[in-house]
Amino acid sequence: MSISSEQKNERPGVMKAIRQHEFGGPEVLRYEDAPVPEVKRGEVLVKVKAIGLNPPDWYLRDGYKMLPREWQPKVPFPVILGTDISGVVVATGEAVKGFSIGDEVYAMVRFPSYGASQAYAEYVSVPAEEIALKPENIGFTEAAAAPMSLLTAWQFLIDLGHDEPNPLQPYRHEPVPLEGKTVLVNGAAGGVGHFAVQLAKWKGAYVIAVGSGRHENILRALGANEFIDYTKHNAEDIVSGIDLVVDTVGGPSTGRFLKTLKKGGALFPVFPLGFSGAAEAERSGVTVSATQVRSNGSQLSVLAGLLNNGTIKVVIDSVFPLADASKAHERAAKGSIQGKIALTV
């Protein structure tokens, strides 16, 4: 890689980052010095302005305890958490086209991986195919909060964008047509949920949002036609004839939504581990399908247009400085997150 004098001035040898040297709770996150990453062929170096938090951050932090032991990855310590960033390009590697020093960008970095993304830091190296120009009409915080959650909703509902197999199912995930359909989104106020509500509405669906009562106003503002307060009602007891359920909570309880679906409907659990209703789904003619979100710069470029024109809005729950990442994780652990949690650098 050749670096101009301008690039050299923007690339110090040491940066601040959040690192952990063992698995555990938020207390294992340390704000400390770390080496600035090298920029390899096909990569750019981004000076980070903001970072979006996502569930895989705390899954990795605590050692993926929710996975079977044989699935728990080996992680080399120290590890830097995080995948979602926005910032400014300060150096480019060989063979990079389409990005220049000074470009404002956003990305989900190297996902899925276990500790290779390294986003909780002042500088991050990013494969050029995983980044896109930041939407001009939103700030760095909103841009950083979007990638993983918005790409997840997009790849589940609109365009998968890859052919990588999902190890949890033998068939390729296929989005379903949404226009004129009734779509129920469980966990609608969360990161993936609030984007799923908006994308389904944009595509012409009638949207039923399920969340706690305090989220009703924001979900209706985002386009939900109906709202169910799960603290008062079980959605599966009061709705039926649904075309698609997007369960952003997922897990073993996702099978309860099978009885809400019409024959030929679909259930998309974002977290499919523990689903045990395959036989019931087959009897009911319901497709149950999930996918693993993957980094995709070209999709982020498309989504930038929707973020720019206000079709998609990013809801921010709370913002913390990078040094207080442990406090951000404590906030996440309390649950009932409205939109996304972010860090600023």
C-alpha positions as CSV (number, residue, x, y, z in Angstrom):
1,M,0.0,0.0,0.0
2,S,1.2,3.5,-0.8
3,I,0.2,6.3,1.6
4,S,0.5,9.9,0.8
5,S,1.9,12.5,3.2
6,E,-1.7,13.6,3.9
7,Q,-2.6,10.0,4.8
8,K,0.4,9.6,7.0
9,N,-0.6,12.6,9.0
10,E,-4.0,11.1,9.6
11,R,-2.7,7.6,10.7
12,P,-1.2,7.6,14.1
13,G,0.4,4.4,15.5
14,V,-1.8,4.2,18.6
15,M,-5.5,4.8,19.2
16,K,-8.0,4.4,21.9
17,A,-10.3,1.4,21.8
18,I,-12.6,-0.7,24.0
19,R,-10.9,-4.0,24.5
20,Q,-11.7,-7.0,26.7
21,H,-9.2,-9.6,27.9
22,E,-11.7,-12.2,29.2
23,F,-15.4,-13.0,28.8
24,G,-17.8,-11.5,31.2
25,G,-20.3,-8.7,31.9
26,P,-20.0,-5.0,31.0
27,E,-17.2,-4.6,33.5
28,V,-14.7,-6.5,31.3
29,L,-14.8,-3.7,28.7
30,R,-11.7,-1.6,29.1
31,Y,-10.9,1.8,27.5
32,E,-7.2,1.6,26.6
33,D,-4.5,2.0,24.0
34,A,-4.5,-0.3,21.0
35,P,-2.5,-0.3,17.7
36,V,-4.1,1.4,14.7
37,P,-5.1,-1.4,12.3
38,E,-3.0,-1.9,9.2
39,V,-4.7,-1.2,5.9
40,K,-4.5,-4.1,3.5
41,R,-5.2,-4.3,-0.2
42,G,-8.8,-3.6,-1.0
43,E,-9.4,-1.9,2.4
44,V,-9.9,1.7,3.6
45,L,-9.0,3.1,7.0
46,V,-11.9,5.0,8.6
47,K,-11.5,7.6,11.4
48,V,-14.6,6.6,13.4
49,K,-17.2,9.2,14.4
50,A,-19.9,6.9,15.9
51,I,-20.6,3.2,16.5
52,G,-23.8,1.3,16.6
53,L,-24.5,-1.4,19.2
54,N,-26.0,-4.7,18.4
55,P,-26.9,-8.0,20.2
56,P,-23.8,-9.8,18.8
57,D,-21.7,-7.3,20.7
58,W,-22.9,-8.6,24.1
59,Y,-23.1,-12.2,22.8
60,L,-19.4,-12.1,22.0
61,R,-18.6,-10.1,25.2
62,D,-19.9,-12.9,27.4
63,G,-18.6,-15.8,25.3
64,Y,-21.7,-16.7,23.3
65,K,-23.2,-18.5,26.3
66,M,-26.6,-18.9,24.6
67,L,-25.0,-21.2,22.0
68,P,-24.3,-24.9,22.5
69,R,-20.8,-25.4,23.8
70,E,-19.6,-27.0,20.6
71,W,-20.7,-23.9,18.6
72,Q,-19.0,-21.4,20.9
73,P,-16.1,-19.9,18.9
74,K,-12.5,-19.6,20.0
75,V,-11.8,-15.9,20.4
76,P,-8.2,-14.6,20.6
77,F,-7.8,-12.0,23.4
78,P,-7.6,-9.1,23.6
79,V,-10.7,-8.6,21.4
80,I,-12.4,-5.4,20.3
81,L,-16.2,-5.7,19.9
82,G,-18.5,-4.1,17.4
83,T,-19.4,-4.1,13.7
84,D,-21.3,-0.9,12.9
85,I,-19.5,2.4,12.3
86,S,-19.7,5.7,10.5
87,G,-16.8,8.1,10.0
88,V,-14.3,9.6,7.5
89,V,-11.9,7.8,5.2
90,V,-8.3,8.7,6.0
91,A,-6.3,6.1,4.1
92,T,-6.9,3.8,1.2
93,G,-5.2,0.5,0.3
94,E,-4.2,-0.7,-3.1
95,A,-6.9,-1.5,-5.6
96,V,-9.6,0.5,-3.8
97,K,-11.9,2.3,-6.3
98,G,-14.8,4.5,-5.5
99,F,-13.6,5.9,-2.2
100,S,-11.2,8.7,-1.4
101,I,-9.7,10.4,1.6
102,G,-12.3,12.7,3.2
103,D,-15.3,10.6,2.2
104,E,-18.0,10.2,4.9
105,V,-18.9,6.5,5.0
106,Y,-20.8,3.9,7.0
107,A,-20.5,0.2,7.2
108,M,-21.1,-3.1,9.0
109,V,-17.6,-4.5,9.2
110,R,-16.7,-8.1,8.5
111,F,-19.8,-9.7,9.7
112,P,-20.3,-12.5,10.5
113,S,-17.0,-13.0,12.3
114,Y,-15.9,-13.4,15.9
115,G,-13.9,-10.4,16.9
116,A,-12.5,-9.4,13.5
117,S,-14.7,-6.4,13.0
118,Q,-13.1,-4.3,15.8
119,A,-15.4,-1.4,15.6
120,Y,-15.3,0.0,19.2
121,A,-12.2,2.1,18.3
122,E,-11.0,5.4,17.0
123,Y,-9.9,3.8,13.7
124,V,-11.2,0.8,11.8
125,S,-10.0,-0.9,8.6
126,V,-12.9,-1.9,6.4
127,P,-13.0,-3.9,3.1
128,A,-14.1,-1.5,0.5
129,E,-16.9,-3.8,-0.7
130,E,-18.5,-3.5,2.8
131,I,-18.8,0.3,3.0
132,A,-21.0,3.0,1.4
133,L,-21.1,6.7,1.4
134,K,-22.9,8.0,4.5
135,P,-26.4,9.3,3.8
136,E,-26.0,13.1,3.6
137,N,-29.2,14.0,5.4
138,I,-28.6,12.2,8.7
139,G,-25.8,12.5,11.3
140,F,-23.0,10.2,12.0
141,T,-24.8,8.8,15.1
142,E,-27.9,7.8,13.1
143,A,-25.7,6.4,10.3
144,A,-23.7,4.2,12.6
145,A,-26.8,2.9,14.3
146,A,-28.3,1.7,11.0
147,P,-26.1,-1.0,9.3
148,M,-26.6,-4.3,11.0
149,S,-30.3,-3.8,12.0
150,L,-31.3,-2.3,8.7
151,L,-29.4,-4.9,6.7
152,T,-31.0,-7.6,8.7
153,A,-34.5,-6.3,8.0
154,W,-33.6,-5.7,4.3
155,Q,-32.1,-9.2,3.8
156,F,-35.0,-10.9,5.6
157,L,-37.8,-8.9,3.8
158,I,-36.5,-7.4,0.6
159,D,-33.3,-8.8,-0.9
160,L,-31.1,-11.5,0.6
161,G,-28.1,-10.3,-1.4
162,H,-26.0,-13.4,-1.0
163,D,-26.0,-17.2,-1.5
164,E,-24.3,-18.2,1.7
165,P,-26.2,-21.1,3.3
166,N,-27.8,-20.8,6.7
167,P,-26.5,-23.7,8.8
168,L,-29.8,-23.9,10.7
169,Q,-31.9,-24.7,7.6
170,P,-31.4,-26.8,4.4
171,Y,-32.9,-24.3,2.0
172,R,-32.2,-20.7,0.9
173,H,-34.1,-18.0,2.6
174,E,-36.4,-16.2,0.3
175,P,-38.2,-12.9,1.0
176,V,-41.9,-12.9,0.2
177,P,-43.9,-10.3,-1.6
178,L,-45.3,-7.7,0.8
179,E,-47.7,-5.5,-1.2
180,G,-51.2,-6.0,0.1
181,K,-50.2,-8.5,2.7
182,T,-50.7,-8.3,6.5
183,V,-47.4,-8.4,8.4
184,L,-47.0,-8.7,12.1
185,V,-43.7,-7.6,13.6
186,N,-42.9,-8.8,17.1
187,G,-40.3,-6.8,19.0
188,A,-41.3,-3.9,16.7
189,A,-39.6,-1.1,18.7
190,G,-36.1,-2.7,18.8
191,G,-33.3,-2.3,16.3
192,V,-34.4,-4.7,13.6
193,G,-38.1,-4.4,14.5
194,H,-38.4,-0.6,13.9
195,F,-36.8,-1.0,10.5
196,A,-38.9,-4.0,9.6
197,V,-42.1,-2.0,10.3
198,Q,-40.9,0.8,8.0
199,L,-39.8,-1.5,5.2
200,A,-43.0,-3.5,5.2
201,K,-45.0,-0.4,5.2
202,W,-42.9,1.1,2.3
203,K,-43.6,-2.1,0.3
204,G,-47.4,-1.7,0.8
205,A,-48.1,-4.1,3.7
206,Y,-50.6,-3.6,6.4
207,V,-48.4,-3.7,9.5
208,I,-49.3,-4.8,13.0
209,A,-46.6,-3.9,15.5
210,V,-46.1,-5.7,18.8
211,G,-44.3,-4.0,21.6
212,S,-44.7,-2.5,25.1
213,G,-47.1,0.3,25.6
214,R,-44.5,3.0,25.9
215,H,-43.5,2.4,22.3
216,E,-46.9,2.7,20.7
217,N,-46.6,6.4,19.6
218,I,-43.3,6.0,17.9
219,L,-44.3,2.8,16.1
220,R,-47.5,4.4,14.8
221,A,-45.4,7.4,13.7
222,L,-43.2,4.9,11.8
223,G,-46.2,3.5,9.9
224,A,-47.7,0.8,12.0
225,N,-51.4,0.4,11.2
226,E,-52.2,-1.5,14.5
227,F,-50.4,-1.9,17.8
228,I,-50.5,-4.7,20.3
229,D,-49.2,-4.1,23.8
230,Y,-47.7,-7.4,24.8
231,T,-47.8,-6.5,28.4
232,K,-51.6,-6.6,28.1
233,H,-52.3,-9.1,25.3
234,N,-50.7,-12.1,23.7
235,A,-50.7,-11.4,20.0
236,E,-51.3,-15.1,19.2
237,D,-54.6,-14.9,21.2
238,I,-56.1,-12.0,19.4
239,V,-55.0,-12.0,15.7
240,S,-55.2,-14.6,12.9
241,G,-55.0,-14.7,9.1
242,I,-51.6,-13.1,9.0
243,D,-49.5,-13.5,5.9
244,L,-46.1,-12.9,7.5
245,V,-44.8,-12.8,11.0
246,V,-41.3,-11.2,11.6
247,D,-40.3,-12.2,15.1
248,T,-37.3,-10.1,15.9
249,V,-37.2,-11.7,19.4
250,G,-37.2,-15.3,18.2
251,G,-35.9,-18.2,20.3
252,P,-37.9,-21.1,21.6
253,S,-41.1,-19.1,22.0
254,T,-41.4,-18.1,18.3
255,G,-43.5,-21.1,17.5
256,R,-46.5,-19.5,19.3
257,F,-47.0,-17.3,16.2
258,L,-47.7,-20.3,14.0
259,K,-51.4,-20.2,14.9
260,T,-51.7,-16.5,13.8
261,L,-50.7,-17.4,10.2
262,K,-52.9,-18.3,7.3
263,K,-52.2,-21.4,5.3
264,G,-49.3,-20.6,3.0
265,G,-48.0,-17.8,5.3
266,A,-44.5,-17.4,6.6
267,L,-42.7,-17.0,9.9
268,F,-39.3,-15.3,9.9
269,P,-37.6,-15.6,13.3
270,V,-34.5,-13.4,13.4
271,F,-33.1,-15.6,16.2
272,P,-34.2,-19.1,15.1
273,L,-32.3,-21.2,17.7
274,G,-34.7,-23.3,19.8
275,F,-37.6,-23.4,17.3
276,S,-39.4,-26.7,17.8
277,G,-42.5,-26.2,15.7
278,A,-41.4,-27.6,12.4
279,A,-44.0,-30.4,12.3
280,E,-46.8,-28.0,13.2
281,A,-45.6,-25.5,10.5
282,E,-45.6,-28.3,7.9
283,R,-49.2,-29.3,8.9
284,S,-50.3,-25.7,8.6
285,G,-48.5,-25.1,5.3
286,V,-46.4,-22.3,6.9
287,T,-42.9,-21.6,5.7
288,V,-40.4,-21.0,8.6
289,S,-37.2,-19.3,7.4
290,A,-34.3,-17.3,8.6
291,T,-31.0,-16.0,7.4
292,Q,-27.7,-14.7,8.8
293,V,-27.1,-11.1,8.0
294,R,-23.9,-10.4,6.0
295,S,-21.9,-7.3,5.3
296,N,-22.9,-5.7,2.0
297,G,-21.8,-2.2,0.8
298,S,-23.9,-2.2,-2.3
299,Q,-27.1,-2.7,-0.2
300,L,-26.0,0.0,2.2
301,S,-25.7,2.3,-0.9
302,V,-29.3,1.6,-1.8
303,L,-30.4,2.1,1.8
304,A,-28.6,5.4,1.9
305,G,-31.1,6.7,-0.6
306,L,-34.0,5.6,1.7
307,L,-32.4,7.2,4.7
308,N,-31.6,10.4,2.8
309,N,-35.2,10.9,1.7
310,G,-36.8,10.1,5.0
311,T,-38.4,6.8,3.8
312,I,-36.5,5.1,6.6
313,K,-35.8,6.8,9.9
314,V,-33.3,5.7,12.6
315,V,-34.6,5.9,16.1
316,I,-31.9,6.4,18.8
317,D,-32.6,5.1,22.2
318,S,-29.5,6.5,23.9
319,V,-25.9,7.7,23.2
320,F,-22.7,7.2,25.2
321,P,-19.1,8.3,24.6
322,L,-16.8,5.5,23.5
323,A,-15.1,5.5,27.0
324,D,-18.4,4.6,28.5
325,A,-19.1,1.5,26.4
326,S,-19.7,-0.5,29.6
327,K,-22.5,1.9,30.5
328,A,-24.0,1.4,27.1
329,H,-23.9,-2.4,27.6
330,E,-25.6,-1.9,31.0
331,R,-28.3,0.0,29.2
332,A,-28.8,-2.8,26.7
333,A,-29.1,-5.3,29.5
334,K,-32.1,-3.5,30.9
335,G,-34.0,-4.2,27.8
336,S,-37.0,-2.4,26.3
337,I,-34.7,-0.6,23.9
338,Q,-36.4,1.9,21.6
339,G,-34.4,1.8,18.4
340,K,-30.7,1.7,18.7
341,I,-27.9,2.5,21.3
342,A,-24.9,4.3,19.9
343,L,-21.4,5.4,21.0
344,T,-19.7,8.6,19.8
345,V,-16.0,9.0,19.3
